[in-house]
Amino acid sequence: MKMRKKSQLPTKACAHCALPFTWRKKWERDWEHVKYCSERCRRAARPASDKDKA
């Protein structure tokens, strides 16, 4: 991927907090599967039953 301005990169809305977030190089291979803007949102979005098991 060529260098682009941040405004030209794809964006999505976070499935937990609904804030927009921008494509990152580390998500290049699985951008279609990225749902959360951060690790914090990913952890918070897990159902309570998953937390009880861990």
GUZALUM-51636 format. One line per field, with one value per residue (C-alpha): x, y, z; residue number from 1; residue in one letter. Coordinates in steps of 0.5 Angstrom, whole numbers, always signed. Layout:
px X,...
py Y,...
pz Z,...
seq NUM,...
type a,...
This chain:
px +0,+3,+3,-3,-6,-10,-16,-15,-15,-21,-25,-30,-34,-32,-37,-37,-36,-39,-33,-30,-23,-18,-14,-7,-2,-2,-9,-7,-9,-15,-18,-25,-25,-23,-29,-26,-22,-17,-16,-20,-26,-25,-25,-31,-35,-34,-40,-40,-40,-33,-30,-33,-29,-23
py +0,+7,+12,+16,+22,+20,+23,+18,+11,+7,+8,+4,+5,+1,-5,-3,+5,+7,+12,+12,+9,+9,+3,+1,-2,-8,-9,-10,-17,-18,-11,-14,-18,-12,-10,-6,+1,-2,-8,-4,-4,-11,-14,-10,-12,-20,-23,-23,-31,-31,-27,-32,-38,-34
pz +0,-2,+3,+4,+8,+14,+11,+5,+10,+11,+17,+21,+27,+34,+35,+43,+43,+37,+35,+29,+28,+22,+18,+21,+18,+23,+21,+14,+13,+17,+16,+15,+21,+26,+30,+36,+36,+42,+46,+52,+48,+45,+53,+55,+49,+51,+55,+62,+62,+58,+64,+69,+66,+66
seq 1,2,3,4,5,6,7,8,9,10,11,12,13,14,15,16,17,18,19,20,21,22,23,24,25,26,27,28,29,30,31,32,33,34,35,36,37,38,39,40,41,42,43,44,45,46,47,48,49,50,51,52,53,54
type m,k,m,r,k,k,s,q,l,p,t,k,a,c,a,h,c,a,l,p,f,t,w,r,k,k,w,e,r,d,w,e,h,v,k,y,c,s,e,r,c,r,r,a,a,r,p,a,s,d,k,d,k,a
